[in-house]
């Protein structure tokens, strides 16, 4: 993938500026209920080791950015009782290439990425529930797009992408392809305010028999403005149309008794987001965020997520700061009478509510060394509106009961700059 992006560089790009940096991060977590079970079998000590690298190659008319990471996770303690996978590794790679002409608003770009992680951590991170499926989930994605200036005030862009999600072993989950096309128009009203209209069509095809397909069409309009140096805010509002199809495979032999018959359902819903950033003083920043999103999670299951976030960051001095944050979210899923991915009728009949709060202290130990200490509380309410099924096994998931967790995290990271842009 990286070689393909480099191959797009024009011949004069042999003379280019470049930079390279690496960051190593080590985190230890003490958690009273790491896997959100009730009752909790005990506390867990978690270790997360991550190594990331960032490389940039720059010419007068193009840029190539490559980001990579590898990581290792390990859990110990009585809280791991009954857990099928207590250690796992992860890897990720992302490459972005863009090129422009005399007007930097007229550009073309190409993205490619690959990531692999354990199913246990992926499902727990996306859905807040525990799965006992042992294995990895792999996702590869490629995307391309163009952007053009219609005038000094108007810009349009178009992009298309496709992603393939697979599992190791293959029996761990349902392979699926997620493809989308997006068109956006932006108009600058004044130097501080921009309006935007966005339309996106997404199509998911699951490798199942009978076949299952899911179509999502999102249309939103919004704005972004900074009315003063201390206050900026924006919002996007719109609707989403979803349609699922479920039926016999069109690839099976067709007889009078085996004609492909499809059934499905369609719904129309509200989506949107709003955010604000207010610098109360030069050392105090307040941020607010609210959203409602309808999208598939890593397993391909259709999910509606509503989120409300509030946070305050207080800079103490040149080296340290404190951040306090609170979140309320609700995840809605297809009920037990639906298919796991929400194909039949797209009715979100089952919900889980989450409340969380955290306080974090960050300190710069040295020029390239940083540390942080974080306390976090997380609570998941009882599943309402029906039974929630594990998206991988189809069995009743642990989220049907309430659970709470207290955690303490200590993180230390160091960055090494091999070469910076513009340096010798």
Helices and strands as residue ranges (DSSP letters): H 2-7, G 11-14, E 17-31, E 44-59, E 62-76, G 78-80, E 87-100, E 107-118, H 119-127, E 136-149, E 154-168, G 170-172, E 176-190, E 193-206, E 211-228, E 231-247, E 262-281, E 284-296, E 302-315, E 320-333, E 350-366, E 369-380, G 398-400, E 403-419
